[in-house]
Amino acid sequence: MTYAAITGWGKCLPPAVLTNDDLSTFLDTSDEWIVSRTGMRERRVSHVPAIEMSVVAASQALACAGLEGKDVDLIIYGSCSNDEGVPNSASGVQIALGATHAAAMDVNTACTSFCYGLATATAMIRSGMVKNAVVIGVELISRFLDWSNRNVAVLFGDGAAAVVLQASETEEGLIGTALGCDAEARETLRVRGLGLCYANSDVRFGDTLWDFDGQVIFKRAVHAMTEASKRVLLECGKTPDQIDLVVPHQANLRIIESVAKYSGIPMERVMVTVHKYGNMSAATVPVALVEALEEGRVTPGGYILMPAFGGGLTYCSLLVKWGDRVTPLGTSSRILPPCTETALQMVNAVRAVHDAHGSSHAGLMAPEFVETALAL
Ligand code: UT7
């Protein structure tokens, strides 16, 4: 039987830090509110496009696995914030890595994109279609976030991470997968303005209006991640006490605590990064995994549970059996160019462009074509 071992891992966090106090310079919010309701203290703002973050993360992951770009058969780019629609983003990573023999595809299931990508790449390796794959989770949300809306502006951050998968005859890697989608609630999380049904209307690209029913998403997220976790454990014949580490999607500390509680796993065995990076959507699970490895929290042969949810509302829980190696074989010298601005300066620049053009939010609601698309 063929498995898909995780043999490389790497991350890229842009250096500019946006604190809760920075946010309260232009929003009616406070450090106290954000920390108590979400657990978030700061997040990153990227000065480079998402592909550039991805290339740094993927280069690290390849060096960690002892591979080069030419060894890669498949690149999966998990994200909902692609730099461009066409060409796809995975092709931009392919050329930068020199992965000339690789298939390159984008996966967008919002915050679960990395996990769906991991499941897809694992299935392709296990079927014998490919041998070596790079799976990326990346998001650059700061460029299209509605910074005037405190319901969403305090929650999100930018970042990237990647893993390398390799065909193996040993039982390791992703061994159980529960994927699903709670589409009845798909209208509870919608970014108006982010999509081609708005093309050639009076909406300026990047000018978004977020439909975001936080409380409904919260409840459905806890339910879906808990049920998916129970399902994958049952299918794999495992019990909560056999799980060494939970690496969950990081949308809110209270969501993470609830999922841990209802899944019967104590918080000591849960990886938390939400205080440092906020919700980086598709990047949260792989960044948390990389940091768990860096902190020595992943043990050889250990079982790792990865529950996640996102727009759609897509959800999943993945069960990974780690292999023998928990340290990198090598390191990459590829880093981001220096950042010359503060995070607050970059955010204020986005806000200034928005203000200079005047809001086109009205166009996000009105055109008949858009309404037809959104009614689906
Ligand atoms: O990855 C998928 C993305 N989605 C999510 O992660 C969403 C999950 N939902 C959540 O994490 C939480 O529902 C939120 C963090 C979004 C909101 O927390 P909450 O405890 O559900 O707050 P709430 O929406 O019930 O709002 C409570 C109060 C309201 O004021 P009133 O009506 O009680 O006077 C809000 O207007 O807090 C107010 N509020 C804020 N106050 C200060 C909402 N946002 C803020 C803010 N700063 N940023």
Residues whose N, C-alpha, C, O or C-beta is under 5 A from the ligand:
A	BS01	UT7	D28 T29 S30 W33 R37 T38 C111 R150 N151 V154 G214 Q215 I217 F218 A251 N252 F309 G310
